[in-house]
Amino acid sequence: MEKRPLEGVKILQLCWAGVGVFTLNFLTHYGAQTIRVETSTYPDPVRVFEPFAPTNKEGEPIGLERSVFYSITHSAPEKDIVLNLKKPEAVEIFKKLVKWADVVGEGFPAGVMDKIGLDYEALKKVKEDIIMMRTCGYGHTGPMASQPGFGSIITAVTMIDTFTGWPDRPPVAPTTYYTDMLTPMYAAMAIIGALDFHRRTGKGMYIDHSQMESGLNYMTPLILDYQANDRKPILKGNHSDSAAPYGIYRCKGQDRWVAVAVFTDEEWKSLKKIMGNPDWAADAQYNTTAGRLQNREALDRRLENWTAALTAEHVMAILQGAGIAAGVVANSQDLDEDPQLNYYHFYHEFNHPYLGRLRYYHPAAITLSKAEAALSRPVMVGEHTDQICTEILGMNRAEIEQLRQKEVFK
C-alpha cells in the first residue's frame, strides 16, 4: 500500500454533531493524524441518537457509547481526549495541542470559541502558521451569525424544503439533516487548499465555513431561474419538467416500490414493448414527451397498474436491460445485501466494546488508486486521554492525576 496522501498532517478536532466531524473525517480517512477533543459534560448529541445497543443490566443507563447511529457515522481512526474547557487548565492543554497541530477544526455556534479565548487570533499567538477551520450554520459574521445552525433548519433556509412535497400539501422536509451530508466536502477542500498554501508559503489560514452558503450551491438553477425569469419554484411531488413517466411506483410485496424515469420517445417505445404494448399506451397523446407531460397523472396510474403485479427487482432489471433508468427504492435490508456495495467492500466489520461486532459502512465513499481509506470502530469519549497527555504533551502520571481530580479531564 502506498503512503496515504495526507499522512504527516496533524489535526486537532473540536467538532460535534455532523458537518465538522464529517469534514475532518475525509482527511483522517486518508492519513491525517487526528486528535478529537470532547467532554462528557456537554457531549456530542449524535452519541445519544437512536438506535441503541442494549445494556447488560436492567435499569443500566445507556451512556455515550451505545449509539449505533453514532458508531456507524463516526468510524474514523482518531484519538480522543476529554477536556472540560470550562477549566483554565483545560484551555492551556488545548493550546499545547495547538502547537502540535497543523489544522484546528471547530464546529460550535459562532462566539463559543471566542468566549473561552480560543478564536483564530488567540490561536495564532500560540502557533503563527496554524490553519483554523470554523464551521457553523451561517458563518461567523453578518446578522445571522449568532443563530445556532441545525441541519433541519439549514435545509429550510437553503430552499431545499421548498420543493420537497406535493402541490396540494405543505412542504415535507427531508427526513435527515441533508445539508450535513452536502456541505462537508466544501470545507474539506478548503482545508486541503490551505494545506497546499502552507506548503508553498509557510503561512496559515482562517477558514470560515458557512453551511448555508455551501448548501445553496445545490440550489443554483432555481436561484438563477428567479433572478432571470422572476419564477419561483413550486412543489411538484415526484414529477419532472422534462421526463414522463417519472416517479415512484408501487410494486408487488409489502411496501415495495421502484423509481422509473423515461426521458426520450425512444425510451417510451421500449417501455411500451416491455409492458406488452397495452392498448392504452398506443394513444397518440403519449407519443411525445410534451404529450406525456401533459397527461402524466393518468400515465402514472396506468404504469403503476403494471408495476404493482411485479417485484421491484424484476421491474428494475428489465427496464435497465432496455436502457431505461430504474431502481428499487431500497430499504435497510436491501442496502445491507446490495451486490454493488458488497463488491466494493463498502461494509467492514469491527469489534466494539459496547456494541459487539458491527458492520460499518465506508464513509469516505471515495476510492483512490494508490491509497485505501483507513477505517476503525469509533473512539470512545476520552479513550486516549492519558496516552495523549504522556506521549504528545510529555506530562507525568502525577500531573495527570492531579488535573483529573480538578475535573479537567471530564
FIZA-127351 format. One line per 5 residues: number of its first residue (from 0); their letters; for each residue x, y, z of C-alpha. Coordinates in nm, 4 decimals, decimal comma. Last residue first. Example, Ala and Ser with C-alpha at 12.3 -4.5 7.8 and 13.67 -1.06 7.14 Angstrom:
% residues 2
1> sa> 1,3670 -0,1060 0,7140; 1,2300 -0,4500 0,7800
//
This chain:
% residues 410
409> kfvek> -1,4193 1,5354 3,2222; -1,0409 1,5641 3,2171; -1,0055 1,8995 3,3922; -1,2180 1,7668 3,6796; -0,9721 1,9014 3,9430
404> qrlqe> -0,9009 1,5428 4,0470; -0,8154 1,4688 3,6856; -0,5671 1,7521 3,6877; -0,3843 1,5961 3,9832; -0,3972 1,2555 3,8163
399> iearn> -0,2375 1,3880 3,5014; 0,0390 1,5643 3,6945; 0,1135 1,2507 3,8925; 0,1244 1,0403 3,5791; 0,3783 1,2608 3,4027
394> mglie> 0,3066 1,5002 3,1155; 0,5078 1,4910 2,7937; 0,2385 1,6557 2,5798; 0,2398 1,4048 2,2944; 0,3203 1,0725 2,4612
389> tciqd> 0,2075 1,1393 2,8174; -0,1005 1,3587 2,7742; -0,2088 1,1906 2,4520; -0,1840 0,8425 2,6063; -0,3666 0,9517 2,9214
384> thegv> -0,6586 1,0961 2,7275; -0,6794 0,8147 2,4716; -1,0319 0,6847 2,5363; -1,1655 1,0223 2,6442; -1,5100 0,9542 2,4980
379> mvprs> -1,4916 0,6324 2,3000; -1,3316 0,6144 1,9570; -1,5333 0,4868 1,6660; -1,4538 0,1444 1,5139; -1,1856 0,1801 1,2524
374> laaea> -1,1391 0,2789 0,8901; -0,8368 0,3881 0,6894; -0,9184 0,4732 0,3278; -0,7073 0,2905 0,0696; -0,4340 0,4671 -0,1218
369> kslti> -0,2890 0,4093 -0,4674; -0,5920 0,4033 -0,6972; -0,8053 0,6195 -0,4708; -1,1558 0,5056 -0,3823; -1,4032 0,7573 -0,2470
364> aaphy> -1,7146 0,6983 -0,0342; -1,5175 0,8175 0,2737; -1,7934 0,6809 0,4977; -1,7305 0,3138 0,4153; -2,0054 0,1377 0,6068
359> yrlrg> -1,9558 -0,0267 0,9414; -2,0777 -0,3784 1,0157; -2,0828 -0,4461 1,3904; -1,9252 -0,6974 1,6272; -2,0076 -0,6079 1,9858
354> lyphn> -2,1798 -0,2796 2,0573; -2,0238 -0,1882 2,3913; -1,6564 -0,2766 2,3482; -1,6774 -0,2512 1,9668; -1,5463 -0,5181 1,7326
349> fehyf> -1,5097 -0,4208 1,3691; -1,6695 -0,5383 1,0449; -1,6281 -0,3501 0,7188; -1,9008 -0,2655 0,4671; -1,8450 -0,0896 0,1350
344> hyynl> -1,6261 -0,3758 0,0234; -1,6676 -0,2644 -0,3409; -1,8451 -0,5895 -0,4329; -2,0565 -0,5536 -0,1187; -2,1864 -0,2177 -0,2318
339> qpded> -2,2670 -0,3472 -0,5799; -2,4271 -0,6686 -0,4548; -2,6649 -0,4862 -0,2152; -2,7358 -0,7095 0,0857; -2,7069 -0,4427 0,3537
334> ldqsn> -2,8610 -0,1888 0,1187; -3,1664 -0,4025 0,0504; -3,2060 -0,4795 0,4214; -3,2100 -0,1099 0,5067; -3,4740 -0,0254 0,2464
329> avvga> -3,4144 0,0421 -0,1196; -3,6500 0,2061 -0,3666; -3,5516 -0,0324 -0,6463; -3,4033 0,1444 -0,9456; -3,4956 0,2396 -1,2996
324> aigag> -3,3442 0,4409 -1,5855; -3,4425 0,2850 -1,9168; -3,1720 0,1257 -2,1309; -3,3678 -0,1873 -2,2156; -3,1808 -0,4027 -1,9650
319> qliam> -3,2353 -0,1288 -1,7085; -3,6081 -0,1713 -1,7605; -3,5954 -0,5494 -1,7291; -3,3816 -0,5473 -1,4159; -3,5608 -0,2651 -1,2334
314> vheat> -3,9028 -0,4164 -1,2940; -3,7818 -0,7545 -1,1691; -3,6265 -0,6084 -0,8541; -3,9412 -0,4106 -0,7773; -4,1467 -0,7283 -0,7912
309> laatw> -4,4282 -0,7406 -1,0438; -4,8073 -0,7052 -1,0315; -4,7944 -0,3484 -0,8973; -4,5621 -0,2446 -1,1828; -4,8406 -0,2742 -1,4448
304> nelrr> -5,1145 -0,0885 -1,2562; -4,8412 0,1591 -1,1609; -4,7854 0,2416 -1,5280; -5,1532 0,3121 -1,5704; -5,1722 0,5439 -1,2713
299> dlaer> -4,8569 0,7306 -1,3760; -4,9888 0,7804 -1,7292; -5,3153 0,9235 -1,5974; -5,1256 1,1805 -1,3934; -4,8695 1,2338 -1,6706
294> nqlrg> -5,1125 1,3622 -1,9313; -4,9468 1,6946 -2,0169; -4,6018 1,5502 -1,9517; -4,6767 1,2533 -2,1759; -4,7889 1,4847 -2,4539
289> attny> -4,4802 1,7018 -2,4309; -4,2559 1,3924 -2,4200; -4,4178 1,2688 -2,7381; -4,6203 0,9603 -2,8333; -4,8345 0,9572 -2,5167
284> qadaa> -5,1221 1,1655 -2,6533; -5,1278 0,9372 -2,9586; -5,2895 0,6569 -2,7554; -5,0978 0,3347 -2,8208; -5,0197 0,3002 -2,4491
279> wdpng> -5,3905 0,2405 -2,3740; -5,3958 -0,0712 -2,5913; -5,1183 -0,2440 -2,3982; -4,7897 -0,2920 -2,5889; -4,6656 -0,5894 -2,3826
274> mikkl> -4,5330 -0,3817 -2,0927; -4,1762 -0,4343 -2,2197; -4,2822 -0,3086 -2,5663; -4,4391 0,0047 -2,4194; -4,1237 0,0699 -2,2160
269> skwee> -3,9056 0,0438 -2,5253; -4,1273 0,2899 -2,7130; -4,1068 0,5267 -2,4161; -3,7269 0,5004 -2,4172; -3,7301 0,6006 -2,7840
264> dtfva> -3,9543 0,8965 -2,7019; -3,6965 1,0190 -2,4553; -3,6590 1,0857 -2,0807; -3,8364 0,7943 -1,9123; -3,7574 0,7798 -1,5385
259> vavwr> -3,8652 0,4934 -1,3131; -3,8251 0,4509 -0,9353; -3,9481 0,1209 -0,7914; -4,1510 0,0468 -0,4813; -4,2062 -0,2237 -0,2216
254> dqgkc> -4,4125 -0,1546 0,0910; -4,5160 -0,5187 0,1379; -4,4914 -0,7090 -0,1889; -4,5611 -0,6473 -0,5578; -4,4685 -0,3000 -0,6767
249> ryigy> -4,5860 0,0572 -0,6232; -4,4378 0,3249 -0,8461; -4,2060 0,6158 -0,7689; -4,1732 0,8866 -1,0327; -4,1077 0,9874 -1,3911
244> paasd> -4,3328 0,8778 -1,6751; -4,2632 1,1287 -1,8091; -3,9492 1,3427 -1,8288; -3,8590 1,7108 -1,8717; -4,0437 1,9115 -1,6077
239> shngk> -4,0165 1,6272 -1,3544; -4,2793 1,4907 -1,1173; -4,2203 1,3246 -0,7821; -4,4133 1,5829 -0,5812; -4,4172 1,9016 -0,7849
234> lipkr> -4,3953 2,1812 -0,5275; -4,3261 2,5157 -0,6901; -4,0042 2,7003 -0,7544; -4,0260 3,0787 -0,8060; -4,0004 3,2478 -1,1439
229> dnaqy> -3,8797 3,6073 -1,1782; -3,7244 3,4987 -1,5086; -3,3522 3,5752 -1,4764; -3,3135 3,6135 -1,0995; -3,5772 3,3504 -1,0211
224> dlilp> -3,4362 3,0996 -1,2679; -3,0848 3,1757 -1,1395; -3,1892 3,0865 -0,7840; -3,3553 2,7658 -0,9011; -3,0540 2,6607 -1,1079
219> tmynl> -2,8145 2,7426 -0,8188; -2,9960 2,5435 -0,5482; -2,7165 2,2916 -0,4950; -2,4683 2,5715 -0,4282; -2,7077 2,6975 -0,1604
214> gsemq> -2,5898 2,4239 0,0751; -2,2396 2,5693 0,0890; -2,3782 2,9143 0,1658; -2,5970 2,7822 0,4470; -2,3186 2,5687 0,5915
209> shdiy> -2,0984 2,8761 0,6243; -1,7325 2,7807 0,6555; -1,4967 3,0494 0,7875; -1,1459 2,9311 0,7028; -0,8511 3,1139 0,8636
204> mgkgt> -0,5105 3,0464 0,7121; -0,1517 2,9635 0,7997; 0,1662 3,0678 0,6212; 0,4717 2,8610 0,5258; 0,4344 2,9806 0,1667
199> rrhfd> 0,4199 2,6741 -0,0604; 0,3308 2,4044 0,1924; 0,1023 2,6460 0,3766; -0,0887 2,7201 0,0551; -0,1176 2,3449 -0,0065
194> lagii> -0,2525 2,2972 0,3452; -0,4971 2,5842 0,2913; -0,6224 2,4229 -0,0289; -0,6706 2,0915 0,1527; -0,8597 2,2794 0,4240
189> amaay> -1,0840 2,4481 0,1645; -1,1465 2,1106 0,0007; -1,2600 1,9699 0,3363; -1,4895 2,2687 0,3950; -1,6576 2,2220 0,0586
184> mptlm> -1,6841 1,8446 0,1065; -1,8520 1,8984 0,4443; -2,1521 2,0804 0,2880; -2,3605 1,8042 0,1334; -2,4034 1,5438 0,4086
179> dtyyt> -2,4860 1,7880 0,6874; -2,7018 1,9674 0,4287; -2,9462 1,6772 0,4339; -3,0075 1,6588 0,8062; -3,2339 1,3581 0,7597
174> tpavp> -3,6042 1,3111 0,6942; -3,6034 1,5686 0,4170; -3,8603 1,8407 0,4904; -4,2112 1,7984 0,3529; -4,3683 2,1173 0,2166
169> prdpw> -4,7395 2,1701 0,2909; -4,9931 1,9811 0,0762; -5,1789 2,0237 -0,2524; -4,8697 2,0782 -0,4688; -4,6813 1,7802 -0,3191
164> gtftd> -4,3567 1,7796 -0,1220; -3,9882 1,8511 -0,1414; -3,9630 2,1736 -0,3432; -3,9444 2,4441 -0,0793; -3,7777 2,2236 0,1829
159> imtva> -3,4481 2,2523 -0,0059; -3,4719 2,6321 -0,0017; -3,1376 2,6910 0,1745; -3,3245 2,8331 0,4757; -3,5255 2,5134 0,5183
154> tiisg> -3,2416 2,2638 0,4768; -3,0430 2,4794 0,7213; -3,3164 2,4352 0,9824; -3,3052 2,0529 0,9923; -2,9258 2,0664 0,9703
149> fgpqs> -2,9011 2,2805 1,2824; -2,7295 2,6191 1,2803; -2,7384 2,8200 1,6003; -2,8075 3,1901 1,5305; -2,5292 3,4313 1,6279
144> ampgt> -2,4064 3,4696 1,2709; -2,7439 3,5699 1,1281; -2,6753 3,9456 1,1058; -2,3307 3,9056 0,9499; -2,0091 3,7332 1,0542
139> hgygc> -1,9168 3,3863 1,1831; -2,0775 3,1763 0,9109; -2,4460 3,0937 0,8808; -2,4854 2,7406 1,0166; -2,1435 2,6853 1,1661
134> trmmi> -1,7992 2,5748 1,0551; -1,4617 2,7040 1,1711; -1,1451 2,5844 1,0033; -0,8187 2,7064 1,1568; -0,4808 2,6662 0,9892
129> idekv> -0,1933 2,7423 1,2260; 0,1076 2,9333 1,0952; 0,1597 3,1630 1,3940; 0,1195 2,8982 1,6622; 0,0164 3,0079 2,0112
124> kklae> -0,0399 3,3707 1,9177; -0,2160 3,2481 1,6052; -0,4505 3,0504 1,8315; -0,5696 3,3700 2,0012; -0,6327 3,5397 1,6677
119> ydlgi> -0,8246 3,2340 1,5465; -1,0579 3,2116 1,8471; -0,9659 3,0037 2,1510; -1,0156 3,2563 2,4327; -1,3045 3,0816 2,6067
114> kdmvg> -1,5642 3,3298 2,4841; -1,4152 3,3337 2,1327; -1,4620 2,9588 2,0955; -1,8353 2,9868 2,1629; -1,8854 3,3013 1,9533
109> apfge> -2,0413 3,1443 1,6449; -2,2109 2,8142 1,7165; -1,9734 2,5186 1,7529; -1,7979 2,3306 1,4741; -1,4258 2,3545 1,5388
104> gvvda> -1,1272 2,2449 1,3313; -0,7632 2,3095 1,4157; -0,5075 2,2231 1,1478; -0,1299 2,1792 1,1644; -0,1328 2,0563 1,5222
99> wkvlk> 0,1338 2,0135 1,7913; 0,1322 2,3786 1,8981; -0,2486 2,3587 1,9039; -0,2144 2,0645 2,1427; -0,0379 2,2915 2,3888
94> kfiev> -0,3242 2,5387 2,3455; -0,5740 2,2655 2,4369; -0,3757 2,1888 2,7499; -0,3953 2,5572 2,8453; -0,7722 2,5587 2,7911
89> aepkk> -0,8013 2,2501 3,0106; -0,6089 2,4234 3,2890; -0,8469 2,7202 3,2633; -1,1437 2,4898 3,3431; -1,4643 2,5498 3,1491
84> lnlvi> -1,2848 2,3707 2,8677; -1,3525 2,0336 3,0303; -1,1119 1,8338 2,8182; -1,1652 1,4714 2,7203; -0,9144 1,3247 2,4743
79> dkepa> -0,9870 1,1057 2,1732; -0,7504 0,9595 1,9141; -0,8902 0,9190 1,5638; -0,9197 0,6343 1,3133; -1,2504 0,7379 1,1524
74> shtis> -1,5697 0,5397 1,2062; -1,8002 0,8258 1,3050; -2,1185 0,7597 1,1074; -2,1524 0,3927 1,2036; -2,0865 0,4306 1,5743
69> yfvsr> -2,3006 0,7386 1,6079; -2,6022 0,5611 1,4600; -2,5340 0,2509 1,6700; -2,5500 0,4640 1,9827; -2,4184 0,2594 2,2747
64> elgip> -2,1110 0,4583 2,3809; -2,2470 0,7697 2,5493; -2,4441 0,6192 2,8377; -2,7482 0,3913 2,8042; -2,8176 0,3869 3,1763
59> egekn> -2,8450 0,0447 3,3482; -3,2053 -0,0223 3,4506; -3,1853 -0,3918 3,3678; -2,8257 -0,4969 3,3236; -2,6237 -0,5737 3,0131
54> tpafp> -2,7337 -0,2711 2,8143; -2,8970 -0,2998 2,4733; -2,7347 -0,1365 2,1675; -2,9000 0,1935 2,0925; -3,0945 0,3113 1,7867
49> efvrv> -3,1122 0,6017 1,8484; -2,9071 0,9191 1,8780; -2,7291 0,9799 2,2090; -2,3743 0,9974 2,0753; -2,5075 1,2213 1,7967
44> pdpyt> -2,5559 1,4955 2,0560; -2,1768 1,5233 2,1097; -2,1413 1,5503 2,4833; -2,1610 1,8580 2,7049; -2,0279 1,7469 3,0461
39> stevr> -1,8786 1,4324 2,8892; -1,6287 1,6490 2,7067; -1,4693 1,6007 2,3677; -1,1444 1,6821 2,1875; -1,0597 1,4690 1,8843
34> itqag> -0,6980 1,4125 1,7956; -0,6375 1,3399 1,4291; -0,3378 1,2088 1,2375; -0,4157 1,2679 0,8687; -0,3826 0,9584 0,6510
29> yhtlf> -0,6675 0,9331 0,4077; -0,9533 0,8502 0,6413; -0,8452 1,1357 0,8658; -0,8774 1,3916 0,5865; -1,2344 1,2984 0,4964
24> nltfv> -1,3017 1,2638 0,8698; -1,2269 1,6320 0,9097; -1,5323 1,7351 0,7130; -1,7578 1,4653 0,8596; -1,6804 1,5848 1,2130
19> gvgaw> -1,7340 1,9498 1,1253; -2,0626 1,8830 0,9465; -2,2302 1,6318 1,1764; -2,2708 1,6523 1,5533; -1,9538 1,7795 1,7226
14> clqli> -1,6272 1,9474 1,6413; -1,3065 2,0190 1,8301; -1,0658 1,8311 1,6047; -0,6933 1,8950 1,6359; -0,5468 1,7762 1,3074
9> kvgel> -0,1913 1,6704 1,2228; -0,0878 1,6230 0,8594; 0,2011 1,3763 0,8231; -0,0013 1,1319 0,6162; -0,2470 1,3212 0,3977
4> prkem> -0,1881 1,1368 0,0691; -0,1827 0,7850 0,2159; 0,1544 0,6205 0,1563; 0,1308 0,3430 -0,0979; 0,0000 0,0000 0,0000
//
